[in-house]
Amino acid sequence: GQHLILSHKAKKIEEEYSEMMAENKEEIIVSDEIKVDKSTLIKVVTNARELVTREYTYTNADVYTKDKKLFKTKISVPFTTDKTVFTYKGTMKVGVDLSSFGEDTLTVDESNKVIQVKLSQPKILSHEIDNNGFKSYDVKNSVFTSTSLDDYADLVDVLMEKEETELNKDDDFWEDTRTETEKALSELLNATGTIDDYQINYIWGE
């Protein structure tokens, strides 16, 4: 299943913004209008570091086979295949990396009240397979080989790569992720209380 997660850091960001303004004693009022401080907006974004906007959970089943090879070749020895039928489940957290967010990624058009934000494409930020969710239902050990715990570690890497490849093919998922990321980032930027009258436009890179 898929669950949407919005990073609600508005209160904390607002407090940090107020403290920073008090420390710097900067005047941001011009002709009774609030002037957008670009450096403050950038700091708000970079403080988030990684913005996790979606969590993708899955449960799947597969068959794992392992052969005994003839000497050190890739030739399988007949009747030496181990077969394991199993189920597994895991979780991937998806979002954007904001660590490189800087002057060239955010522009402010004061006259038209437009803020433009350039973002790299969302990606998988973390991926874990639940050890307790790995269940073996049928194991056939051949006469010559047997499945060991070392095989399990290798299997986890294979399964994770398989699930990530499948998710990366899901265009609808990533389109929804971009939408949720824009909503979450807008919440962070609006926490400063200085851009209520501004339109935020997002440009996604390759």
C-alpha positions as a Markdown table, in Angstrom:
| # | Residue | x | y | z |
|---|---|---|---|---|
| 1 | Gly | 0.0 | 0.0 | 0.0 |
| 2 | Gln | 1.0 | 3.6 | -0.3 |
| 3 | His | 0.8 | 6.2 | 2.5 |
| 4 | Leu | 1.3 | 9.9 | 2.0 |
| 5 | Ile | 3.5 | 11.6 | 4.6 |
| 6 | Leu | 3.7 | 15.4 | 4.8 |
| 7 | Ser | 6.7 | 16.8 | 6.7 |
| 8 | His | 5.0 | 19.3 | 9.1 |
| 9 | Lys | 7.8 | 21.5 | 10.4 |
| 10 | Ala | 6.0 | 24.8 | 10.1 |
| 11 | Lys | 6.0 | 25.7 | 13.8 |
| 12 | Lys | 9.7 | 24.9 | 14.3 |
| 13 | Ile | 10.7 | 26.8 | 11.2 |
| 14 | Glu | 8.6 | 29.8 | 12.3 |
| 15 | Glu | 10.4 | 29.8 | 15.7 |
| 16 | Glu | 13.8 | 29.6 | 14.0 |
| 17 | Tyr | 12.9 | 32.4 | 11.7 |
| 18 | Ser | 11.8 | 34.7 | 14.6 |
| 19 | Glu | 15.0 | 33.9 | 16.5 |
| 20 | Met | 17.2 | 34.6 | 13.5 |
| 21 | Met | 15.5 | 38.0 | 12.9 |
| 22 | Ala | 15.9 | 38.9 | 16.5 |
| 23 | Glu | 19.6 | 38.0 | 16.5 |
| 24 | Asn | 20.4 | 39.8 | 13.3 |
| 25 | Lys | 18.1 | 42.8 | 14.1 |
| 26 | Glu | 17.3 | 43.1 | 10.5 |
| 27 | Glu | 14.6 | 45.5 | 9.3 |
| 28 | Ile | 12.4 | 43.8 | 6.7 |
| 29 | Ile | 9.6 | 46.3 | 6.6 |
| 30 | Val | 9.7 | 48.6 | 3.5 |
| 31 | Ser | 6.8 | 51.1 | 3.0 |
| 32 | Asp | 4.5 | 49.1 | 5.3 |
| 33 | Glu | 5.0 | 46.0 | 3.1 |
| 34 | Ile | 6.9 | 42.8 | 4.1 |
| 35 | Lys | 10.0 | 42.3 | 2.0 |
| 36 | Val | 10.9 | 38.7 | 1.2 |
| 37 | Asp | 14.3 | 37.8 | 2.5 |
| 38 | Lys | 15.7 | 35.3 | -0.1 |
| 39 | Ser | 18.6 | 34.2 | 2.2 |
| 40 | Thr | 16.0 | 33.3 | 4.9 |
| 41 | Leu | 13.9 | 31.3 | 2.5 |
| 42 | Ile | 17.0 | 29.3 | 1.4 |
| 43 | Lys | 18.0 | 28.7 | 5.0 |
| 44 | Val | 14.5 | 27.4 | 5.8 |
| 45 | Val | 14.8 | 24.9 | 2.9 |
| 46 | Thr | 18.3 | 23.7 | 3.5 |
| 47 | Asn | 17.6 | 23.2 | 7.2 |
| 48 | Ala | 15.2 | 20.4 | 6.2 |
| 49 | Arg | 18.1 | 18.6 | 4.5 |
| 50 | Glu | 15.9 | 15.8 | 3.2 |
| 51 | Leu | 12.2 | 16.2 | 2.6 |
| 52 | Val | 10.4 | 12.9 | 2.9 |
| 53 | Thr | 7.0 | 13.3 | 1.3 |
| 54 | Arg | 5.8 | 9.8 | 0.7 |
| 55 | Glu | 6.2 | 6.3 | 2.2 |
| 56 | Tyr | 5.8 | 3.3 | 0.0 |
| 57 | Thr | 5.2 | -0.1 | 1.6 |
| 58 | Tyr | 5.0 | -3.4 | -0.2 |
| 59 | Thr | 4.5 | -7.2 | 0.4 |
| 60 | Asn | 5.6 | -9.6 | -2.2 |
| 61 | Ala | 6.5 | -13.3 | -2.8 |
| 62 | Asp | 9.2 | -14.9 | -4.9 |
| 63 | Val | 11.2 | -18.0 | -5.4 |
| 64 | Tyr | 15.0 | -18.1 | -4.8 |
| 65 | Thr | 17.2 | -20.8 | -6.4 |
| 66 | Lys | 20.9 | -21.5 | -5.9 |
| 67 | Asp | 23.0 | -24.0 | -7.8 |
| 68 | Lys | 26.3 | -25.6 | -7.0 |
| 69 | Lys | 28.7 | -24.7 | -9.7 |
| 70 | Leu | 31.1 | -27.1 | -11.3 |
| 71 | Phe | 34.5 | -26.3 | -9.9 |
| 72 | Lys | 34.9 | -22.5 | -10.4 |
| 73 | Thr | 32.8 | -22.3 | -13.6 |
| 74 | Lys | 29.3 | -21.0 | -14.2 |
| 75 | Ile | 28.1 | -24.5 | -15.1 |
| 76 | Ser | 25.5 | -25.9 | -12.8 |
| 77 | Val | 25.8 | -29.4 | -11.4 |
| 78 | Pro | 22.7 | -31.4 | -12.1 |
| 79 | Phe | 20.3 | -32.1 | -9.1 |
| 80 | Thr | 22.0 | -29.5 | -6.9 |
| 81 | Thr | 19.5 | -26.7 | -7.0 |
| 82 | Asp | 18.1 | -25.3 | -3.7 |
| 83 | Lys | 14.7 | -23.7 | -4.0 |
| 84 | Thr | 13.2 | -21.4 | -1.4 |
| 85 | Val | 9.6 | -20.1 | -1.7 |
| 86 | Phe | 9.1 | -17.0 | 0.5 |
| 87 | Thr | 7.3 | -13.8 | 1.2 |
| 88 | Tyr | 8.8 | -10.5 | 2.3 |
| 89 | Lys | 7.8 | -6.9 | 3.0 |
| 90 | Gly | 9.6 | -3.6 | 3.1 |
| 91 | Thr | 9.3 | 0.2 | 3.2 |
| 92 | Met | 10.8 | 2.9 | 1.0 |
| 93 | Lys | 10.8 | 6.6 | 2.0 |
| 94 | Val | 10.7 | 8.9 | -1.0 |
| 95 | Gly | 11.4 | 12.7 | -1.3 |
| 96 | Val | 14.0 | 15.2 | -2.3 |
| 97 | Asp | 17.5 | 16.0 | -1.2 |
| 98 | Leu | 17.7 | 19.7 | -0.3 |
| 99 | Ser | 21.3 | 19.8 | 0.9 |
| 100 | Ser | 22.5 | 21.5 | -2.3 |
| 101 | Phe | 19.7 | 24.1 | -2.3 |
| 102 | Gly | 21.2 | 27.5 | -2.9 |
| 103 | Glu | 21.2 | 30.9 | -4.6 |
| 104 | Asp | 20.7 | 29.5 | -8.1 |
| 105 | Thr | 17.7 | 27.3 | -7.1 |
| 106 | Leu | 15.4 | 30.0 | -5.7 |
| 107 | Thr | 14.6 | 33.3 | -7.3 |
| 108 | Val | 12.3 | 36.1 | -6.0 |
| 109 | Asp | 10.4 | 38.4 | -8.4 |
| 110 | Glu | 9.3 | 41.3 | -6.1 |
| 111 | Ser | 7.5 | 43.2 | -8.8 |
| 112 | Asn | 5.3 | 40.3 | -9.8 |
| 113 | Lys | 5.3 | 38.6 | -6.4 |
| 114 | Val | 6.5 | 35.3 | -7.8 |
| 115 | Ile | 8.9 | 32.9 | -6.2 |
| 116 | Gln | 10.5 | 30.3 | -8.5 |
| 117 | Val | 12.0 | 27.1 | -7.0 |
| 118 | Lys | 14.2 | 24.6 | -9.0 |
| 119 | Leu | 14.2 | 21.1 | -7.6 |
| 120 | Ser | 16.0 | 17.8 | -8.5 |
| 121 | Gln | 13.7 | 14.9 | -9.2 |
| 122 | Pro | 12.4 | 13.1 | -6.1 |
| 123 | Lys | 14.2 | 9.8 | -5.3 |
| 124 | Ile | 14.2 | 6.9 | -2.9 |
| 125 | Leu | 15.9 | 8.3 | 0.3 |
| 126 | Ser | 15.8 | 5.1 | 2.3 |
| 127 | His | 14.8 | 1.5 | 1.9 |
| 128 | Glu | 14.4 | -1.3 | 4.5 |
| 129 | Ile | 13.2 | -4.9 | 4.3 |
| 130 | Asp | 11.4 | -6.0 | 7.5 |
| 131 | Asn | 13.4 | -8.9 | 8.9 |
| 132 | Asn | 10.3 | -10.1 | 10.7 |
| 133 | Gly | 8.4 | -10.0 | 7.5 |
| 134 | Phe | 10.6 | -12.5 | 5.7 |
| 135 | Lys | 8.9 | -15.9 | 5.8 |
| 136 | Ser | 9.9 | -19.1 | 4.1 |
| 137 | Tyr | 7.1 | -21.4 | 3.2 |
| 138 | Asp | 8.8 | -24.2 | 1.3 |
| 139 | Val | 12.5 | -25.1 | 1.3 |
| 140 | Lys | 13.9 | -27.9 | -0.8 |
| 141 | Asn | 17.5 | -28.8 | 0.0 |
| 142 | Ser | 19.4 | -30.8 | -2.6 |
| 143 | Val | 21.8 | -33.6 | -1.7 |
| 144 | Phe | 24.8 | -31.4 | -2.3 |
| 145 | Thr | 24.0 | -27.9 | -1.2 |
| 146 | Ser | 22.0 | -26.1 | 1.4 |
| 147 | Thr | 20.8 | -22.5 | 1.9 |
| 148 | Ser | 22.7 | -20.7 | 4.6 |
| 149 | Leu | 22.3 | -17.4 | 6.5 |
| 150 | Asp | 25.0 | -15.9 | 4.2 |
| 151 | Asp | 22.7 | -16.4 | 1.3 |
| 152 | Tyr | 20.0 | -14.4 | 3.0 |
| 153 | Ala | 22.2 | -11.3 | 3.2 |
| 154 | Asp | 22.8 | -11.5 | -0.6 |
| 155 | Leu | 19.1 | -12.2 | -1.2 |
| 156 | Val | 18.0 | -9.0 | 0.6 |
| 157 | Asp | 20.2 | -6.9 | -1.7 |
| 158 | Val | 18.6 | -8.6 | -4.8 |
| 159 | Leu | 15.1 | -8.1 | -3.5 |
| 160 | Met | 15.7 | -4.4 | -2.7 |
| 161 | Glu | 17.1 | -3.7 | -6.1 |
| 162 | Lys | 14.1 | -5.5 | -7.7 |
| 163 | Glu | 11.6 | -3.5 | -5.7 |
| 164 | Glu | 13.3 | -0.2 | -6.4 |
| 165 | Thr | 13.5 | -0.9 | -10.1 |
| 166 | Glu | 9.7 | -1.6 | -10.2 |
| 167 | Leu | 8.9 | 1.5 | -8.3 |
| 168 | Asn | 11.0 | 3.7 | -10.6 |
| 169 | Lys | 8.9 | 2.5 | -13.5 |
| 170 | Asp | 5.7 | 3.8 | -11.9 |
| 171 | Asp | 5.2 | 7.2 | -13.6 |
| 172 | Asp | 2.0 | 7.9 | -11.7 |
| 173 | Phe | 3.7 | 7.4 | -8.3 |
| 174 | Trp | 6.4 | 9.8 | -9.1 |
| 175 | Glu | 4.0 | 12.4 | -10.5 |
| 176 | Asp | 2.0 | 12.2 | -7.3 |
| 177 | Thr | 5.3 | 12.4 | -5.3 |
| 178 | Arg | 6.2 | 15.7 | -7.1 |
| 179 | Thr | 2.8 | 17.1 | -6.2 |
| 180 | Glu | 3.1 | 16.2 | -2.5 |
| 181 | Thr | 6.6 | 17.5 | -2.4 |
| 182 | Glu | 5.5 | 20.9 | -3.7 |
| 183 | Lys | 2.8 | 21.0 | -1.0 |
| 184 | Ala | 5.2 | 20.1 | 1.7 |
| 185 | Leu | 7.8 | 22.6 | 0.5 |
| 186 | Ser | 5.2 | 25.4 | 0.3 |
| 187 | Glu | 4.3 | 24.8 | 3.9 |
| 188 | Leu | 8.0 | 25.2 | 4.9 |
| 189 | Leu | 8.4 | 28.4 | 2.9 |
| 190 | Asn | 5.1 | 29.8 | 4.2 |
| 191 | Ala | 6.2 | 29.2 | 7.8 |
| 192 | Thr | 8.3 | 32.5 | 7.5 |
| 193 | Gly | 5.1 | 34.4 | 7.3 |
| 194 | Thr | 6.5 | 36.7 | 4.5 |
| 195 | Ile | 5.2 | 35.1 | 1.3 |
| 196 | Asp | 1.4 | 35.0 | 1.8 |
| 197 | Asp | 0.9 | 37.2 | -1.3 |
| 198 | Tyr | 3.4 | 35.4 | -3.5 |
| 199 | Gln | 2.9 | 32.7 | -6.0 |
| 200 | Ile | 5.3 | 29.8 | -5.9 |
| 201 | Asn | 6.3 | 28.1 | -9.1 |
| 202 | Tyr | 8.2 | 24.8 | -9.1 |
| 203 | Ile | 10.6 | 23.7 | -11.9 |
| 204 | Trp | 11.7 | 20.1 | -11.8 |
| 205 | Gly | 15.1 | 19.1 | -13.2 |
| 206 | Glu | 16.1 | 15.9 | -14.9 |
